[in-house]
Amino acid sequence: MTDESPTLPTGKSLFRTVVPPIILPVFLAAADGTVVATALPAIAASLGEVEKLSWIVVANLIASTVAAPAYGRLADLFGRRKIMVVALCVFMTASVLCSLAPTLPLLLAARVLQGLGGGGLMTLAQALLGELVPPRERGSYQGYLSANIVAGSTIGPVAGGFITELWGWHAVFLAYVPLGLIAIALIMRLPKSQPSGGRTGFDLPGMGLLTMFIVPLLLAVSQLQKLDPSILPRLLLLLAFSGAALAVLIWQQKRAPSPLLALHLMKLPAFWRADLMAACSGASLTAMMTFLPIYFQVVAGATSGEAGLLLIPLTAAVSSGSVVTGWLISRTGRTAVFPMVGLTVTAITLVSLALWAPELNRVQLALVLALGGLCQGSSMLTAQITVQIIGGPRNLGAAAASAQLSRSLGSAFGAAVAGAVLFGILSAMDKDTATLFFDMVRRGPGVLASLAPEHRALVQAEVASAFRGVFLTVATFSCLIVAAAATMPLRRV
């Protein structure tokens, strides 16, 4: 299979031409969720309806997940640079509408529109990189991109809190506008993308069926953490609806003249293994970033600020691991060996934490997590390189969208499963502690301060014991990545 790129300079000139235009959209996409999450208390104080506040994040996640495959298909049909500009314009317009929203329903509608724009940023950046950079050099560039994703997710809460404190929550959304304009100016400096030259019809029925599959699936996944028997009928109904929509979607895609999804690629062993790696990578990192702050605060007694600092070694290690892995892939041409070896080390560190985490102090725990994170940075990068090579120049958008969709669904699934395991173990051990833990998640670990010292110590010990299940769950995701990499047919660039 051949893979062609537009004529571009090489070496440092190629880096200066390609990296700045694609890094900024990726940063916006990665930071968006965490930036807005930090502003939620201020939004609640301004608009009220606290019980619906989580939908500000959930609605955006659903919209961006649904939009990713559509952008991949449109990019292959009409050119990736052009569609990236469209996505940025939608994202910025929605950001302005979010800042002006006088009520929560209008803010939710604007967040859905923002998700429809933001869903293309990550996918199109990956597709542009695959189009502009020769296959052998993509490892290094994917490393920079992966490091930027982690950096955006890490900087987001700090930036969101800072902006909200100084100028209010409206400014959080307005801050996207100048960054988006700079991104458009940089994107326009890139060579014009070449459309694939295939059929130009867009698969609207496929888009509708994909939405009918993803929306109830994500809603069902979000219910897993509640562990309330009363939600079981609703959960089963959502899963049944999602499963039926998936079956109809697959049937429709096989007959569509211009299908939304590249099912012919998904049949290939290397392609679906890469998608599995992307899903498990998203599940692992999201589960850890969601629940580790709670562990640091409840079990280790850290403040919220200290918990954020203790996560820095992990995020820095994941970023560094991505850059190093990308450099090694570019130098050696090998791909699958790095996640196969690296995620084995990650799994070992997680099993070790499941056994001995309560005996480690904060610094020791952060260093063990950093060791696992350094090796974890290889999985998503390898998955993106693999799908781009298999997709070839005609299907770069569809291939990048497939990996991004897998990662998004994996992230939602990983956080939900880890939460269900944690709350399930707590409920089995002590229902009072489980109830108290729910209260701590909603109101913060300060709830512990009201307890008697003996009761507080018991709660901390039980929470620490329940977290063993979280570490083992994430270790299972790592083992699935190892299995996919070990059996990957495509092992070299």
C-alpha positions as CSV (number, residue, x, y, z in Angstrom):
1,M,0.0,0.0,0.0
2,T,1.4,3.4,-0.9
3,D,1.0,6.6,1.0
4,E,1.6,9.9,-0.6
5,S,1.9,13.4,0.9
6,P,1.9,16.9,-0.6
7,T,5.3,18.2,-1.5
8,L,6.7,19.8,1.7
9,P,10.1,20.7,3.1
10,T,11.9,18.2,5.3
11,G,13.6,18.3,8.7
12,K,13.2,21.4,10.9
13,S,11.3,23.2,8.1
14,L,8.7,20.4,8.0
15,F,8.3,20.7,11.7
16,R,7.8,24.4,11.6
17,T,5.3,24.0,8.7
18,V,3.2,21.2,10.1
19,V,3.3,21.2,13.9
20,P,2.1,24.7,14.9
21,P,-1.1,24.6,12.8
22,I,-2.2,21.2,14.2
23,I,-1.1,21.6,17.8
24,L,-3.4,24.5,18.6
25,P,-6.7,22.8,17.6
26,V,-5.6,19.6,19.4
27,F,-4.9,21.7,22.5
28,L,-8.4,23.4,22.3
29,A,-10.1,20.0,22.0
30,A,-8.1,18.4,24.9
31,A,-8.5,21.4,27.3
32,D,-12.1,22.1,26.6
33,G,-13.7,19.5,29.0
34,T,-11.4,20.2,31.9
35,V,-11.5,24.0,31.5
36,V,-15.3,24.0,31.6
37,A,-15.5,21.5,34.4
38,T,-13.6,23.9,36.7
39,A,-16.1,26.6,35.9
40,L,-19.2,24.5,36.8
41,P,-19.6,25.9,40.4
42,A,-19.6,29.5,39.1
43,I,-22.1,28.5,36.4
44,A,-24.3,26.9,39.0
45,A,-24.2,30.0,41.1
46,S,-25.1,32.2,38.1
47,L,-27.7,30.1,36.3
48,G,-29.0,27.7,39.0
49,E,-30.5,24.3,38.2
50,V,-27.6,22.5,39.9
51,E,-29.1,19.1,39.4
52,K,-28.7,19.5,35.6
53,L,-25.1,20.9,35.7
54,S,-23.3,17.7,34.7
55,W,-25.1,17.9,31.3
56,I,-22.9,20.8,30.4
57,V,-20.0,18.3,30.1
58,V,-22.1,15.2,29.1
59,A,-23.9,17.0,26.2
60,N,-20.7,18.3,24.8
61,L,-19.1,14.8,25.1
62,I,-22.0,13.2,23.2
63,A,-22.0,15.8,20.5
64,S,-18.2,15.6,19.9
65,T,-18.2,11.8,19.9
66,V,-21.0,11.7,17.3
67,A,-19.4,14.4,15.1
68,A,-15.9,12.8,14.8
69,P,-16.8,10.1,12.1
70,A,-18.7,12.8,10.1
71,Y,-15.7,15.0,10.0
72,G,-13.5,12.2,9.0
73,R,-15.7,11.4,6.1
74,L,-16.2,15.0,5.0
75,A,-12.4,15.6,5.2
76,D,-11.8,12.7,2.8
77,L,-14.4,14.0,0.4
78,F,-13.7,17.8,0.4
79,G,-10.2,18.3,1.8
80,R,-8.9,18.2,5.3
81,R,-7.6,21.7,5.6
82,K,-11.0,23.2,4.5
83,I,-13.0,21.1,6.9
84,M,-10.7,21.9,9.8
85,V,-11.4,25.6,9.2
86,V,-15.2,24.8,9.2
87,A,-14.8,22.9,12.5
88,L,-12.9,25.8,14.1
89,C,-15.5,28.3,13.0
90,V,-18.4,26.2,14.4
91,F,-16.4,25.8,17.6
92,M,-15.7,29.5,18.0
93,T,-19.3,30.5,17.2
94,A,-20.6,28.1,19.8
95,S,-18.1,29.4,22.3
96,V,-19.5,33.0,21.9
97,L,-23.0,31.7,22.2
98,C,-22.0,29.8,25.4
99,S,-20.6,33.0,26.9
100,L,-23.9,34.9,26.1
101,A,-26.3,32.2,27.3
102,P,-28.7,33.7,29.9
103,T,-30.2,30.3,31.0
104,L,-28.9,26.8,31.5
105,P,-31.1,25.3,28.6
106,L,-29.6,27.8,26.2
107,L,-26.1,27.1,27.5
108,L,-26.7,23.3,27.0
109,A,-27.8,24.0,23.4
110,A,-24.6,26.0,22.8
111,R,-22.5,23.3,24.3
112,V,-24.0,20.8,21.9
113,L,-23.1,23.0,19.0
114,Q,-19.6,23.5,20.5
115,G,-19.2,19.7,20.7
116,L,-20.3,19.4,17.0
117,G,-17.4,21.7,16.2
118,G,-14.8,20.4,18.7
119,G,-15.5,16.8,17.6
120,G,-13.6,17.5,14.4
121,L,-10.5,19.1,15.9
122,M,-8.7,16.1,17.1
123,T,-9.7,13.9,14.2
124,L,-8.8,16.4,11.5
125,A,-5.4,17.2,13.2
126,Q,-4.6,13.5,13.0
127,A,-5.7,13.3,9.4
128,L,-3.7,16.4,8.4
129,L,-0.6,15.0,10.1
130,G,-1.1,11.7,8.1
131,E,-1.5,13.6,4.9
132,L,1.5,16.0,5.3
133,V,4.1,13.9,7.0
134,P,5.8,10.8,5.4
135,P,4.9,7.5,7.1
136,R,8.4,6.9,8.5
137,E,8.5,10.3,10.2
138,R,5.0,10.2,11.7
139,G,6.1,8.6,14.9
140,S,7.9,11.7,16.1
141,Y,5.1,14.0,15.1
142,Q,2.5,11.8,16.7
143,G,4.6,11.9,19.8
144,Y,4.4,15.7,19.9
145,L,0.6,15.5,19.3
146,S,0.1,13.0,22.1
147,A,2.1,15.0,24.5
148,N,0.0,18.1,23.6
149,I,-3.2,16.2,24.3
150,V,-2.0,15.3,27.8
151,A,-0.7,18.8,28.4
152,G,-4.1,20.3,27.4
153,S,-5.9,18.0,29.7
154,T,-3.5,19.0,32.6
155,I,-3.4,22.7,32.0
156,G,-7.2,22.9,31.5
157,P,-8.2,22.9,35.1
158,V,-5.6,25.4,36.1
159,A,-6.5,27.8,33.3
160,G,-10.2,27.4,33.9
161,G,-9.9,28.1,37.6
162,F,-7.7,31.1,36.9
163,I,-9.9,32.7,34.3
164,T,-13.1,32.0,36.3
165,E,-11.7,33.6,39.4
166,L,-10.4,36.7,37.6
167,W,-13.2,37.4,35.0
168,G,-16.0,35.0,35.6
169,W,-17.2,31.9,33.8
170,H,-18.3,33.8,30.6
171,A,-14.6,34.6,30.0
172,V,-13.8,30.8,29.9
173,F,-15.7,30.4,26.7
174,L,-14.6,33.7,25.2
175,A,-10.9,32.7,25.7
176,Y,-11.4,30.1,22.9
177,V,-12.0,32.8,20.3
178,P,-8.6,34.3,19.9
179,L,-6.9,30.9,20.1
180,G,-9.3,29.7,17.4
181,L,-8.5,32.7,15.1
182,I,-4.8,32.0,15.5
183,A,-5.4,28.4,14.7
184,I,-7.3,29.3,11.5
185,A,-4.5,31.7,10.4
186,L,-1.9,28.9,10.9
187,I,-4.0,26.3,9.2
188,M,-4.4,28.5,6.1
189,R,-0.6,28.4,5.7
190,L,-0.7,24.6,5.1
191,P,-0.8,23.3,1.5
192,K,-4.4,22.7,0.2
193,S,-5.6,19.2,1.1
194,Q,-6.4,16.9,-1.8
195,P,-9.9,15.3,-1.7
196,S,-10.0,11.6,-2.1
197,G,-11.9,11.9,-5.4
198,G,-14.5,9.3,-4.4
199,R,-18.2,9.6,-4.1
200,T,-19.3,13.0,-2.9
201,G,-22.6,12.1,-1.3
202,F,-22.8,12.4,2.5
203,D,-24.4,9.5,4.4
204,L,-27.2,11.2,6.4
205,P,-29.0,8.0,7.3
206,G,-25.7,6.6,8.6
207,M,-25.2,9.7,10.6
208,G,-28.7,9.4,12.2
209,L,-28.2,5.7,13.0
210,L,-24.7,6.4,14.5
211,T,-26.3,9.1,16.7
212,M,-29.0,6.6,17.8
213,F,-26.2,4.1,18.7
214,I,-23.9,6.5,20.6
215,V,-26.3,8.7,22.6
216,P,-28.1,5.9,24.5
217,L,-24.8,4.0,24.9
218,L,-23.1,7.0,26.6
219,L,-26.2,7.6,28.7
220,A,-26.2,4.0,29.8
221,V,-22.5,4.1,30.6
222,S,-23.0,7.2,32.7
223,Q,-25.6,5.2,34.8
224,L,-23.1,2.5,35.7
225,Q,-21.6,4.5,38.5
226,K,-24.8,4.9,40.4
227,L,-25.4,1.3,41.3
228,D,-29.0,1.9,42.1
229,P,-31.2,-1.1,41.5
230,S,-34.1,1.2,40.4
231,I,-32.1,2.3,37.3
232,L,-31.7,-1.3,36.0
233,P,-34.8,-1.3,33.7
234,R,-33.8,2.1,32.3
235,L,-30.2,0.9,31.8
236,L,-31.3,-2.3,30.0
237,L,-33.6,-0.3,27.8
238,L,-30.9,2.1,26.8
239,L,-28.5,-0.7,26.0
240,A,-31.1,-2.6,24.0
241,F,-31.9,0.5,22.0
242,S,-28.2,1.2,21.4
243,G,-27.6,-2.5,20.3
244,A,-30.6,-2.4,17.9
245,A,-29.3,0.9,16.4
246,L,-25.8,-0.6,16.0
247,A,-27.2,-3.7,14.1
248,V,-29.3,-1.5,11.8
249,L,-26.3,0.8,11.3
250,I,-24.0,-2.0,10.2
251,W,-26.7,-3.3,7.8
252,Q,-27.2,0.2,6.4
253,Q,-23.5,0.9,6.0
254,K,-23.0,-2.3,4.0
255,R,-25.5,-1.0,1.4
256,A,-24.9,2.7,1.5
257,P,-23.3,4.1,-1.8
258,S,-21.1,6.4,0.2
259,P,-20.9,5.0,3.8
260,L,-20.0,7.1,6.8
261,L,-17.9,4.4,8.4
262,A,-15.1,2.5,6.8
263,L,-16.3,-1.0,7.5
264,H,-14.0,-2.5,5.0
265,L,-11.1,-1.2,7.1
266,M,-12.6,-2.4,10.4
267,K,-12.6,-6.0,9.1
268,L,-8.8,-5.9,8.9
269,P,-7.1,-7.5,11.9
270,A,-4.5,-4.8,12.3
271,F,-7.1,-2.0,12.1
272,W,-9.6,-3.3,14.7
273,R,-6.7,-4.2,17.0
274,A,-5.4,-0.6,16.7
275,D,-9.0,0.6,17.5
276,L,-9.0,-1.7,20.6
277,M,-5.7,-0.2,21.7
278,A,-7.1,3.3,21.3
279,A,-10.2,2.4,23.3
280,C,-8.2,0.8,26.1
281,S,-5.7,3.7,26.2
282,G,-8.6,6.2,26.6
283,A,-10.2,4.0,29.3
284,S,-7.0,3.7,31.3
285,L,-6.0,7.3,31.3
286,T,-9.5,8.7,32.0
287,A,-10.1,6.2,34.8
288,M,-6.8,7.2,36.5
289,M,-7.3,10.9,36.0
290,T,-10.9,10.7,37.3
291,F,-10.3,8.7,40.5
292,L,-6.7,9.4,41.5
293,P,-7.4,12.9,42.8
294,I,-10.1,11.3,45.1
295,Y,-7.6,8.7,46.3
296,F,-5.0,11.3,47.1
297,Q,-7.4,13.4,49.0
298,V,-9.4,10.7,50.9
299,V,-6.7,8.1,51.5
300,A,-3.5,10.2,51.5
301,G,-5.0,13.3,53.1
302,A,-3.9,15.7,50.4
303,T,-5.6,18.9,49.7
304,S,-7.2,19.5,46.3
305,G,-4.2,21.6,45.3
306,E,-1.7,19.0,46.4
307,A,-3.7,16.3,44.6
308,G,-3.3,18.2,41.4
309,L,0.5,18.6,42.0
310,L,0.8,14.8,42.7
311,L,-0.8,14.1,39.3
312,I,1.9,16.1,37.4
313,P,4.5,13.3,37.5
314,L,1.9,10.9,35.8
315,T,0.9,13.4,33.1
316,A,4.5,14.5,32.5
317,A,5.5,10.8,32.2
318,V,2.7,10.0,29.7
319,S,3.7,13.0,27.6
320,S,7.4,12.1,27.7
321,G,6.6,8.5,26.9
322,S,4.7,9.5,23.8
323,V,7.5,11.7,22.5
324,V,10.2,9.0,23.2
325,T,8.1,6.3,21.6
326,G,7.5,8.5,18.5
327,W,11.2,9.1,18.2
328,L,11.9,5.4,18.5
329,I,9.3,4.5,15.9
330,S,10.8,7.0,13.4
331,R,14.3,5.7,14.1
332,T,13.6,2.0,14.0
333,G,10.4,1.7,11.9
334,R,9.0,-0.7,14.5
335,T,5.6,0.0,16.1
336,A,3.8,-2.8,18.0
337,V,6.8,-3.8,20.1
338,F,6.6,-0.6,22.1
339,P,3.1,-0.9,23.5
340,M,3.6,-4.6,23.9
341,V,6.6,-4.1,26.2
342,G,5.6,-0.8,27.7
343,L,2.0,-1.7,28.7
344,T,3.4,-4.9,30.3
345,V,5.4,-2.6,32.6
346,T,2.4,-0.4,33.2
347,A,0.2,-3.5,34.1
348,I,2.9,-4.6,36.6
349,T,3.0,-1.2,38.3
350,L,-0.8,-1.2,38.6
351,V,-0.9,-4.7,40.1
352,S,1.8,-3.6,42.5
353,L,-0.3,-0.6,43.5
354,A,-3.3,-2.9,44.0
355,L,-1.2,-4.8,46.5
356,W,0.8,-2.2,48.3
357,A,-0.6,1.3,47.5
358,P,-1.8,2.0,51.1
359,E,1.7,1.4,52.4
360,L,3.3,4.0,50.1
361,N,3.5,7.7,50.9
362,R,2.3,10.3,48.5
363,V,5.6,10.8,46.8
364,Q,6.3,7.1,46.3
365,L,2.8,6.6,44.9
366,A,3.3,9.5,42.4
367,L,6.6,8.0,41.3
368,V,5.2,4.5,40.7
369,L,2.4,6.0,38.7
370,A,4.9,8.0,36.7
371,L,6.8,4.8,35.8
372,G,3.6,3.2,34.5
373,G,2.6,6.4,32.7
374,L,6.0,6.6,30.9
375,C,5.3,3.3,29.3
376,Q,1.6,4.0,28.8
377,G,2.3,6.8,26.4
378,S,3.1,4.4,23.6
379,S,-0.4,2.9,23.0
380,M,-2.5,5.7,21.5
381,L,0.4,6.9,19.4
382,T,0.9,3.4,17.9
383,A,-2.8,3.0,17.3
384,Q,-3.0,6.3,15.2
385,I,0.1,5.5,13.2
386,T,-1.3,2.0,12.4
387,V,-4.8,3.1,11.2
388,Q,-3.3,5.9,9.1
389,I,-1.0,3.4,7.3
390,I,-3.8,1.0,6.7
391,G,-6.3,3.7,5.6
392,G,-3.9,5.2,3.1
393,P,-4.2,8.7,1.6
394,R,-7.8,8.1,0.4
395,N,-9.2,7.2,3.9
396,L,-7.0,9.2,6.3
397,G,-10.0,11.1,7.7
398,A,-12.1,7.9,8.2
399,A,-9.1,6.1,9.8
400,A,-8.3,8.9,12.2
401,A,-12.0,9.3,13.1
402,S,-12.2,5.6,13.8
403,A,-9.3,5.7,16.3
404,Q,-10.7,8.9,17.9
405,L,-14.2,7.5,18.2
406,S,-12.8,4.4,19.8
407,R,-10.8,6.5,22.3
408,S,-13.8,8.6,23.2
409,L,-16.1,5.6,23.8
410,G,-13.3,3.9,25.7
411,S,-12.8,6.9,27.9
412,A,-16.4,7.0,28.9
413,F,-16.5,3.3,29.4
414,G,-13.3,3.2,31.4
415,A,-14.4,5.9,33.9
416,A,-17.8,4.3,34.3
417,V,-16.4,0.7,34.8
418,A,-13.8,1.9,37.3
419,G,-16.4,3.9,39.2
420,A,-18.8,0.9,39.2
421,V,-16.0,-1.4,40.6
422,L,-15.1,1.2,43.2
423,F,-18.6,1.8,44.4
424,G,-19.6,-1.8,44.2
425,I,-16.7,-2.9,46.4
426,L,-17.5,-0.2,48.9
427,S,-21.2,-1.2,49.0
428,A,-20.3,-4.8,49.5
429,M,-17.9,-3.9,52.4
430,D,-19.9,-1.3,54.2
431,K,-23.0,0.5,52.9
432,D,-22.5,3.4,55.3
433,T,-19.0,4.0,53.9
434,A,-20.4,3.7,50.3
435,T,-23.0,6.4,51.1
436,L,-20.4,8.6,52.7
437,F,-18.1,8.2,49.7
438,F,-20.9,9.3,47.4
439,D,-21.2,12.4,49.6
440,M,-17.5,13.0,49.3
441,V,-17.6,12.8,45.6
442,R,-20.4,15.4,45.4
443,R,-19.2,17.8,48.2
444,G,-15.5,17.1,48.4
445,P,-13.3,15.2,50.9
446,G,-14.0,17.9,53.5
447,V,-16.8,15.6,54.6
448,L,-14.2,13.5,56.4
449,A,-13.4,16.4,58.8
450,S,-16.8,16.0,60.5
451,L,-16.1,12.4,61.5
452,A,-14.6,11.1,64.7
453,P,-10.9,10.1,64.3
454,E,-11.7,6.4,64.7
455,H,-14.5,6.5,62.1
456,R,-12.4,8.6,59.7
457,A,-9.5,6.1,59.9
458,L,-12.0,3.2,59.2
459,V,-13.4,5.0,56.2
460,Q,-10.0,5.8,54.8
461,A,-8.9,2.1,55.2
462,E,-12.0,0.9,53.5
463,V,-11.7,3.3,50.6
464,A,-8.0,2.4,50.2
465,S,-9.0,-1.3,50.0
466,A,-11.7,-0.6,47.5
467,F,-9.3,1.3,45.3
468,R,-7.4,-2.0,44.8
469,G,-10.3,-2.9,42.4
470,V,-9.7,0.3,40.4
471,F,-6.0,-0.4,40.0
472,L,-6.7,-4.0,38.9
473,T,-9.4,-2.7,36.5
474,V,-7.0,-0.3,34.8
475,A,-4.4,-3.1,34.7
476,T,-6.9,-5.2,32.8
477,F,-7.1,-2.4,30.2
478,S,-3.3,-2.4,29.9
479,C,-3.3,-6.2,29.4
480,L,-5.8,-5.9,26.6
481,I,-3.4,-3.4,24.9
482,V,-0.5,-5.8,25.3
483,A,-2.6,-8.6,23.7
484,A,-3.6,-6.4,20.8
485,A,-0.1,-5.3,20.2
486,A,1.4,-8.8,20.5
487,T,-0.9,-10.1,17.8
488,M,-0.8,-7.0,15.6
489,P,-0.1,-8.2,12.0
490,L,1.3,-4.7,11.0
491,R,4.5,-4.3,13.1
492,R,6.6,-1.9,11.0
493,V,6.3,1.3,9.1
